[in-house]
């Protein structure tokens, strides 16, 4: 906002708020989609590795009281692994954002600041 003329700061603030809210909404949607994909992949991998049928997996997910404790445990561990995958991705994205934020430099005090003009 420091580069905007004083009469344009309200417009800049509005634009910043809109971008922030839309970005947050899209980001949450992407994270939920990513979690769903990773969870499904982890459950399928566990089912394949332990030779579980799809009915056993569905019963463990939807009605854990009616499924074998071992199958429920395997499915829950697979779901947790999918969650951990997403947390790792979030941490990576956060690290990239942090590094980019640190790389942003402010103009030196001797340099003239260029203002945006209409």
Buried (B, 14 or more C-beta within 10 A) or exposed (E): EEEBEEEBEEEBEEEEEEEEEEEEEEEEEEBEEBBEEBBEBBBBEBBEEBEBEEEBBEBBBEEBEEBEEEBBEBBBEBBEBBEEBBEEBEEEEEEEEEEEEEEEEEEEEEEEEEEEEE
